[in-house]
Amino acid sequence: MIPEKTISEEQLYTGKVLDFAVRQVELPNGSQAKREIAINKGGVTVVALTDKNEVRLVKQYRAAAQKWVIELPAGTLERGEDPDRGIRRELLEETGDQAAHWQKLIGYYSAPAILTEYIHIYLATGLTPGPNHLEADEFLEVLTVPLPEALDMVYRGEIDDAKTIIGLLLAARQLGAG
């Protein structure tokens, strides 16, 4: 049984990254309610490991947090883009790396009560470095950190981005490193 039935949806705003809508729903008891929904095309992020067991991280200013954030290379999918293709594009854009081996670790909803965003997390190995290809509005610093040190940064609270924490912990478990 579906606990809610959508009766109508009104699109309030269409943006580059997010759209906003209000859904009128019917609940199982017959009453109605409104749901405010932020609509996102989804995202990808990658734990990119060098042959020396170092992880590529990026440090960039995030407007919503109003601070510099250390995170895994990541990005928003294009409308209809396959995540397996999107993650390769994002890694190349942000770090300049290409990877010989790819493995999907997990996918998850970042805030399912209000946001449709679904993030796909990958592990990439067999890196071949090259120049990055940042978009015009991207300013970031690429960091190369030993995986154990990146985990320590999580535990010290220096890395506070959810997708990065999830990715690093899952990669460490997958590799038997944590």
Buried (B, 14 or more C-beta within 10 A) or exposed (E): EEEEEEEEBEEEEEEEEBBBBEBBBBEEEEEEEEBEBBBBBBBBBBBBBBEEEBBBBBEBEEEEEEEEBBBBBBBBBEEEBEBEEBBBBBBBBBBBBBBEEBEEBEBEEBEEEEBBBBBBBBBBBBBEEEEBEBEEEEEBEBBBBBBBEBBBBBEEEEBBBBBBBBBBBBBBEEBEBB
